[in-house]
Amino acid sequence: MKEIIIPFATGLAIFLFGMQLIRYGLESLAANRLRELLLRFTRTPSRSFATGLIATALLQSSSAVTVITIGFVNAGLMNFAQTVGIILGTNIGTTVTTEILALKVEDFAVPLIILGGALYLMPWKRITHIGMAIGGFGCIFLGMEAMQWIATPLKTRGWITWLLDHSGNDIIVGVLVGMFITAIIQSGGAVIAITMGFFATGIIPLPFAIAVVLGSNAGTCVTGFLASIGSSRGAKQVAVAHLVLNLGGILLFLPLVPWMVNLAPSLSEHPASQVAHIQTLYNVICSLLVLPFASQFASWITKLLPDRTVIAWSAFPRHKKRNSIK
């Protein structure tokens, strides 16, 4: 067990640490501009879509952008209808990290960490923040490589093979696994990276990998739900809209998994890149399908989870029986 748990936990910790470094470095570079971007450029669904995409690409986390958006809605700075485009944009913005990982740049992990550390020691704040982002990319490459070290022990023990042989439907199991693991570690990017590595080393088949990708999108909704606890009805509508969009995408694409399996080899000859490109294709199609109907979707969510209306009951005068004395 040690040869599986220790490398996996170490690699996952380095990967998540790298994601935090990138997020903090890029957010510090943007300073308050990111918040201004979310507040100013959300007047139309298309602008909200572009804003969500850019913000997620900068923060490297759709969950972080969703939590910020929920906070703005809860504070009354933004209404729920403005957030639908942002949610659609975040789903595409999350693909940036996996597409970078698909470039096969693991050999640059240590040089990037060294370069990032050197820049971090510079006396200029802007250079320091750039160094943090560069070092973060080095960490996620190193973490992904470390998580792949468990490939041989897993193959030897045959646990995943046994699970797939006895699951009955490996696609449904893959969706559930993707949802569950993403909900636990709170990082869809990490789950996709693990899936890319497992498929590249032959631990899991492509249909199962694609199913995990689908499930990971729904798993990211847990963060939004936690952030909406105790908040306004508009903030809860944002969390529900995020969940409905991602679950709807899963239901739409589940029958298309065999088609995506046949399509993947034409997207790239590298197994890990195939998973990354499938994720990008899935998120782009889902978001662009809903974007023209963003206003109607927002109205439907509002009807599904309507604003609370306070009814003031007026005190009606009581009519007392008057007994007539004859």
Secondary structure by P-SEA (a helix, b strand, c coil): ccccaaaaaaaaaaaaaaaaaaaaaaaaaacaaaaaaaacccccaaaaaaaaaaaaaaaccaaaaaaaaaaaaaacccccccaaaaaaaaaaaaaaaaaaaacccccaaaaaaaaaaaaaacccaaaaaaaaaaaaaaaaaaaaaaaacaaaaaaaaaaaaaaaaacccaaaaaaaaaaaaaaacccaaaaaaaaaaaaaaccccaaaaaaaaaaaaaaaaaaaaaaaccccaaaaaaaaaaaaaaaaaaaacccaaaaaaaacccccccaaaaaaaaaaaaaaaaaaaaccaaaaaaaaaaaacccbbbbbbcccccccbbbbcc
